[in-house]
């Protein structure tokens, strides 16, 4: 029993010392406790909200009651043919998402000029499996929105607040 406790303790120490942490946890700026999210895309705003709440940040109902204001413009989604087969049928598509954003203080001071987040993914396409491939595309698009949200949250680490 004692040996098991020692092995468990050493294992936890090794995991902690190598920098391992739960996925989604991010080092945010000191003193950041509330954020107001202004987004034209509800799905993206929901992903951001979940990430911030997982990191202990309260989502504010108004910009004046928050530490930071994140403004996200319209997400631009694109799908293009990545490859075709010898029979000239599409065999792979590339999906891309772009999200313009800016960050301001509660007083309206710009802390991050408008910048664009970008993510792309490619997936194989088979004309014989159109229904399953459209479902796969839907799942990939959701994962891409999550990736964009994670990119934005990670950028806050480097934000210098006044």
Residue pairs with C-beta under 8 A, 6 or more apart in sequence:
24 51
24 54
24 55
24 150
25 54
25 55
26 51
26 55
26 153
26 154
26 156
26 157
27 157
28 55
28 57
28 153
28 156
28 157
29 156
29 157
29 159
29 161
31 67
31 161
32 57
32 67
32 68
32 156
32 161
33 56
33 57
33 58
33 67
34 57
34 58
34 59
34 60
34 65
34 66
34 67
34 68
35 52
35 57
35 58
35 59
35 60
35 66
35 67
35 68
35 69
35 70
36 59
36 60
36 61
36 62
36 63
36 65
36 66
36 68
36 69
36 70
36 106
37 45
37 48
37 49
37 52
37 59
37 70
37 72
38 63
38 69
38 70
38 71
38 72
39 45
39 48
39 70
39 71
39 72
40 72
40 73
40 74
40 75
41 72
41 74
41 75
41 99
43 142
43 145
44 72
44 75
44 99
44 145
44 148
44 149
45 72
47 145
47 146
47 148
47 149
48 70
48 72
48 149
48 152
48 153
49 59
50 149
51 149
51 150
51 153
52 59
52 153
53 59
55 153
60 66
63 69
63 104
63 106
64 106
65 106
66 106
67 105
67 106
67 161
68 103
68 104
68 105
68 106
68 111
68 156
68 159
68 161
69 103
69 104
69 105
69 106
70 101
70 102
70 103
70 152
71 101
71 102
71 103
71 104
72 99
72 100
72 101
72 152
73 99
73 100
73 101
73 114
74 100
75 97
75 98
75 99
75 145
75 148
76 97
76 98
76 99
77 95
77 96
77 97
77 141
78 95
78 96
78 97
78 98
79 93
79 94
79 95
79 96
79 137
80 93
80 94
80 96
81 90
81 92
81 93
81 94
82 92
82 93
82 94
82 122
83 90
83 91
83 92
84 90
84 91
85 91
89 127
90 125
90 127
91 124
91 125
91 126
92 122
92 123
92 124
92 125
93 122
93 123
93 125
93 137
94 120
94 121
94 122
95 120
95 121
95 122
95 123
95 137
95 140
95 141
95 144
96 118
96 119
96 120
96 121
97 117
97 118
97 119
97 120
97 141
97 144
97 145
97 148
98 116
98 117
98 118
99 116
99 117
99 118
99 148
99 152
100 114
100 115
100 116
100 117
101 112
101 114
101 115
101 116
101 117
101 152
102 110
102 112
102 113
102 114
102 115
103 110
103 111
103 112
103 156
103 159
104 110
104 111
105 111
105 161
105 162
109 162
111 159
111 160
111 161
111 162
112 155
112 159
117 148
117 151
117 152
119 144
119 147
119 148
119 151
120 144
121 140
121 143
121 144
123 133
123 136
123 137
123 140
125 133
126 133
